[in-house]
Amino acid sequence: MHNLKAYYIYRKYIDELLKNQNDTSSPVLQDIFTKHDYEELLSPVLKVINENPHANLTTLRFLLFKRSGLKGIIDNFVKQTQITPGVILDFGTYKTRDTVLCGNRQEYVMENGVLVSKPLPIEQDTIFDLASTSKLFTAIAVLKLNECDLIDVFDPVSKYVPEFKNLGDVTIYDLLKFRVMIVTDKRVDSAKSPEEAEQILFTVHKKDDQNFSNAYTDMGAMVLRYVVERVSKMPFTEFVDEVIFKKVGMKDTHLNVPEEKLDRVANENYSSIVKSDGSVVTRFDNVPGTPHDAKAVAIGESQGIAPGHAGFFSTKSDMIKLGQSLIKGDVLRKCTVATISDTATGFKDGDDYSRFYGSLVYLKQPDPAFLSVYPPLSGKSFMSPGFAGTTLCVDPVNEITLFIGSSRLHNRIYQMHPSQVKNININEHNKKTFTLPNGEEKIVCADYTRDKEVMVKLALDLSLQFQLLEKIMPTNREMHLVRELN
């Protein structure tokens, strides 16, 4: 027999989630998750309550966590497949959060030309290379200027930065929403100096063929950084520090990590790519505090020049603070935050879909093959993933946040030429390795982005289950549990 009060709240919560998932600017993104799907997702909450009628909220959370299988997935992710040296996963609501830590932020260091084992554990204050998760700062900065009536996002970019004359009628909104495909005459990361990189960026223009299904690019955020600087009359780093970092209380978020904090930075050095002939190119210059993104380096990140698309470093605590501040309307008005998930890109063409993007962020995708916001979340949810191993997910309607931090590039092969994929060795735990020319084996992490989504799914399932528990067993206490998986 169900606890009748709990069952009533459960049914009401499902109706609320069904309504919230359809709160989207695109009908194509509605009804991806069914009522039956929500019932299956949330029924474990009723089960643990009925089986443990005298248990407190902490015990019930523990039972749900154990039931979810998340511990096993993280153990497998870090210890069996070893696709990353370590991970920190933080998820939940304002009141009910879990932080799970597993593995290391560093495995090796180079001493006298030889890699020497020197493991350092992932910790709560570990600092990560945000890579493209940095794009969210650019989106917030642009939207803040629009809120203050200092720009009109439907104006051409060239109105504010005449040097981008080749963009013609391309608007700020076009770049914010990935509506156009833009390219430069040369690769920005081929530049030998920040001055040369800037001149290459100023050549950016619309690609002749605008028949695309995916216009995701770093270029738009790199251009929009200039808009922020010209209009605010401040370096981008100073602007985001004033309107975002200080406002939110993000004390460990930096373009250039202070020297006294460098020992907290997750090591991503010794990352490798495999070329068509099987030869391996390994980086040895990506020391902690240096972004992995080559364009960020070329633009002049080390000299304090923010590239706009990458380059920042942060912690899970700072990024969760940012997500919660967006939910509360502290950094931007709530109505502005709601527009982040508005899409101007996605459409259905026959049986195929193009990619759906928001304001420099990822959204839900009808095609399950695409990296996507988890469907049970509201239609206003968005996700900001970073190539180096981070992800921030924010649901401003259901008031749920999630952050993943990882040093997934450290001593890993992250890119392989298609002709060499057949030479990957896979063991019984699905650990993937490649034999180097010297006979040594190196772990392949090329599937990290896809494989981590299993963790994201289970963590967000738990977040919704925790929220249902909060409704059934209201409390004024904040309950943040830290689980270290050894």
FENWO-V499674 format. One record per helix or strand of 3 or more residues. SS is the DSSP state (@ for helix, = for strand). FROM is the first residue (numbers start at 1). TO is the last residue. If there is no record, write none. Layout:
ss	from	to
SS	FROM	TO
SS	FROM	TO
This chain:
ss	from	to
@	4	21
@	27	29
@	35	51
@	57	68
@	70	80
=	86	92
=	96	111
=	114	121
=	127	129
@	131	147
@	157	159
@	162	167
@	172	176
@	188	190
@	194	201
@	219	232
@	236	248
@	259	264
=	272	274
=	280	282
@	294	299
@	301	303
@	316	328
@	334	339
=	382	386
=	390	395
=	400	406
=	413	416
@	418	423
=	432	435
=	441	444
@	448	472
=	479	485
